[in-house]
């Protein structure tokens, strides 16, 4: 075995394992910050769904091809992707629940709990009104809160968008693995149809590899789904820089390994990943970072140019007499209904 074979068959996949795990771990710090603040901000959680499907499919592919490098590169990512997705689910639920509570943060969530119970009566509504008065919320704001609650369908509180995407891709991969692992071999054994008897036992890696190819292309290209928003706002905030860098390096090493094994299921998706990485890098150079790229604190809003317009008092801070005096002596500015509609 010459040096070229050693580099392509051992060095490249070893570096690919490191890059793959670094790529999967890239969003950790930003998600931790988002969980601390309580909002996703500009974070795009869509790639995390495809990360779960990609890692799950590649773990299965490593089993059928007896490739330890692929397993080492994707098993940690599978576990990590579940944490990333559940973090996004928690934040999406919190944001939706806060909207249902009128944007009042944690205090309103507690105060509006009885109002959201099924079968609530007039007495519960009066209790909610009393609580809102105690916490300094006007009756008109409380009425607007109840109006906003009616606009949110109940099913939206049961499954948030990230949750729906995650379970859809898990359902797809569960169906694929059940088919190649159990149903297809069983049908071949009992000769249930002429067509299935012509399928050899070696088709399982091809089926799983094809699914991984499609999944991996979606994963690499997921940040580009917001390309029109990037061009419109002239901000590339939806493209996560650390993930972009790690994805490009990861795709580069795995493309080299794919050529060493002459495996099209490794070459094609990672080659596409390299191209998409270059496209994302070009977008980031054309539309550099703005102020809107950081995760906003709850209540902040930005205009289309990424400049902070205002910070609205969301009522998340504890209400006490001192805060009331500060508000009366030039503290937080209280906005009327027209201002809130503008924001």
C-alpha positions, 0 to 999 in steps of 0.5 A: 500500500503506497502513501496515496492509498494510505492518505485516501483510505485512512487519513481522509476518513479520519479527518472526515470523522473529526470534521463531521463531528465538528460540523454537527457540534457547530450550533451548540453555543448558539443554541445554548445562547438562544435557550438562555435568552428564550428565543431562536432569533436568526437561528435557522433550525431546519438543517437540524432535522436533516442532520437527524435523518442524515446521521440515522441513514449513514449509521444504517449505511455503515452497518450494511457496508461494514465501514467503521469510519462512517459510523464514527462520523455519524453516531455522535451526530445522531445523538447531538441532533436530537438535542438540537431539535428538541432545543428548537422545539422548546424555543418555538413552543415558548415563542408561540405560547408567549404570543398566545399570552400576549407577549408578556413573557413568563409572568403572563404565561402563569397569569393566563394559564387558567384562561387557556384551559378547555371549558373556562368560564366567566369566573376564570376570566374575572380571575385573569382580569384581576391578575392582569390588574395586579401585574400592571396590565390594562383591561384593554391589553388583556382583551387584546391578549384574549383576541390573540389567543383565539387566532392561534389554533389549538393544534399549533400548541400541540405540534410546533413546526420543528416537531412536525418536520422531525417526526416526518423525517423519522417516519420516512427513515423508519419506513425505509429501514423496516422495508430493507431490514424486514419486509423485503427479506421476508417477501423474498423468502416466501416468493410472494411476487415475481418482481421481488424475487428478482431483487438480490439481497445486496439492494439494501445498501443501495436503497439506504445509500440513495436515501442518504444521498437525498437527505445529505443534499437537503442538509447541505442546501438547507441554509439556501432555502432562505436565499430570497430573504438574504437577497431581499434584506441584504443580510446573510443572517440565516446562514450559520457561519460555523456550520458553513465552514465545517460543512465545506471542510467535511464535504471535502474530506469525504469526497476524497474518501469517496474517490478512494473507494469509488463509492458514488453514494459518498462522492455525489452528496459530498461533492454537491455539499462542496458546491453549495458551501462555495455558494453560501460563502459567496452569499456571505461575502456579498451580504456581510453580517449586520446587527440583526445577525445576533440573537435578539433579546426578547422584545427587540425588533429590527428593520429590513436593514438589520438596524435595531428599531426599538426595545419593547417592554415585554413585562418579563421582569418582576413587577414591584413598586420600585419599577412602577415609580421608575416607569412614572419618572421616565423609565420604560416608555409605554407604547399605545396600540398604534405603536404596537401594531407598527412594531 
